[in-house]
Amino acid sequence: MKATLQKIWNFYYDGFRSMTLGRTLWVIILIKLFVMFVVLRIFFFQPAMAEFETEEQKADNIIEQLTR
């Protein structure tokens, strides 16, 4: 089992180490994921329950939304 995992690790390690264009593409992918999940979350998707102060208000809102 350990030898199999070692072979898999070496396969991917050697593949990523020898990439040239692939590294640039991975950097672009990671930047896009960062923008999608961090930047957009901060500016556009505010927490829905932020307007409620107490847990009771939050619970009442959830019950209201579910029974609608």
Secondary structure, DSSP 8 states (H G I E B T S, - for coil): -HHHHHHHHHHHHHHHHT-SHHHHHHHHHHHHHHIIIIIHHHHT---TTTT--SHHHHHHHHHHHHH-
